[in-house]
Amino acid sequence: MKSSLSPGVQRLLDEKVSSGRYSSADEVVKRGLALIEKEEACEPPAPAARTGLAEIFSSVAAEVPDSEWEKVPPDLAKDPDRYLYGAQKAS
């Protein structure tokens, strides 16, 4: 595949190779593409794919069987420290 580069990009490639850090323009381009792939792998989903927290919670909650929800203490929301850290029961 043949690509044409703007003079500015060609100058940057030449500078990287002449610095001695890279042995060829091909190596510079491969390194740049590897960084792009790494960056894209860490990016959050596109705005259209983003979902609100309530929607995410609802979808996860729907996967939990009712028998498991019945095990949740009724006062969990009012007294979470008791269940999370073994604190004294709130009055």
Stockholm file with secondary structure:
# STOCKHOLM 1.0

chainA/1-91         MKSSLSPGVQRLLDEKVSSGRYSSADEVVKRGLALIEKEEACEPPAPAARTGLAEIFSSVAAEVPDSEWEKVPPDLAKDPDRYLYGAQKAS
#=GR chainA/1-91 SS CCCCCCHHHHHHHHHHHHTTSCSSHHHHHHHHHHHHHHHHHHSCCCGGGCCCHHHHHHHHHHTSCHHHHTTSCTTTTTCHHHHHHCCCCCC
#=GC SS_cons        CCCCCCHHHHHHHHHHHHTTSCSSHHHHHHHHHHHHHHHHHHSCCCGGGCCCHHHHHHHHHHTSCHHHHTTSCTTTTTCHHHHHHCCCCCC
//
